[in-house]
Amino acid sequence: MTQQQTFGNVSVLLPNGTADIAAKILAPRLATLAGARIGILDNCKEFADLVLGGVAEVLRRDYAPGEVRFWKKSYLGIPAPFIAEMAAGCDAVINGVGH
């Protein structure tokens, strides 16, 4: 549970709730990347475009995916507004940052 406190005109969220530590089930691995629709999400960090461009190059060269498509967030600290589009159009998604 997140609490909120207000100091003057500034509201501050205090993330001192209970952590969700329950085990999660991982998504199943693809049997092959050949012919797969791969999405790549650039989180907008410095050099992420270079790192993820290199990943896409290796994928295309060595694994013959059907498609490699890029999405780029407008700012690191916000949720990606195109998650539903990515889920519908991709068999797997790589989410990465630079630095």
Helices and strands as residue ranges (DSSP letters): E 3-7, E 10-14, E 37-42, H 48-63, E 67-72, H 83-89, E 92-96
